[in-house]
Amino acid sequence: MSADDVLVTCEDVALAFGRDATAVVAVHGADLSIRPGDRLAIVGPSGSGKSSLLHLLAGLERPTSGSVDWPGLGGTADIGLVFQADSLIPALDVAENTALPLVLAGRPEAQTRRPVTEALALVGAADLANRLPEEISGGQAQRVAVARVLARQPRLILADEPTGRLDHATGARVLDALLTAADRTGAALVVTTHDPAVAARLRTRRAMHDGRLLAPEETS
């Protein structure tokens, strides 16, 4: 696989908030490359730097030092990020929330219906399509947030603790949906989690401790 096939690469990346003695270093010198088809779990306790690293991969944060590049993507437009909070728009119903990234990308409304329907069905939320966010539970809202990313069919899916606020059964269904969508489209999938059961379902695991990304652990 050539260097151009690498979707995103981090080289000696650090991220700090604040300056001088008051600076808080969230990520220390991380090296990471993501390729098509990768299934990576980044594991560690709360505050270990997992979310900060994911935001660097998504281009939401700029590194304090080191570099983040997207040679196989040509930028960040082909990245889908599932946040810890559902972040749905209160005035839009579930279907409209799911379609929003497609609409913002200029896709005609008629061309959003099928991917929206398929994405909601994949996360078990098809029956919620006409409801407003205030009419659904927190767990349902998180499933819709996942569907919103899957409807775009991005080449890189980043999911920040996507099961952290869900019960076991719902969390398993959300992870099923992420893995199924990634398999169907050939997308790479990176999931941050503190749950060993979630991490065990991804092919590669890398731990973070105090902002430091450790060497990979391969699974069969």
Secondary structure by P-SEA (a helix, b strand, c coil): cccccccbbbcbbbbbccccccccccccccccccccbbbbbbccccccaaaaaaaaaacccccccccccccccccccccccccccccccccccaaaaaaaaaaaaccccccaaaaaaaaaaaaccccccccccccccaaaaaaaaaaaaaaacccbbbbccccccccaaaaaaaaaaaaaaaaaabbbbbbbbccaaaaaaccbbbbbccccccbbbbcc
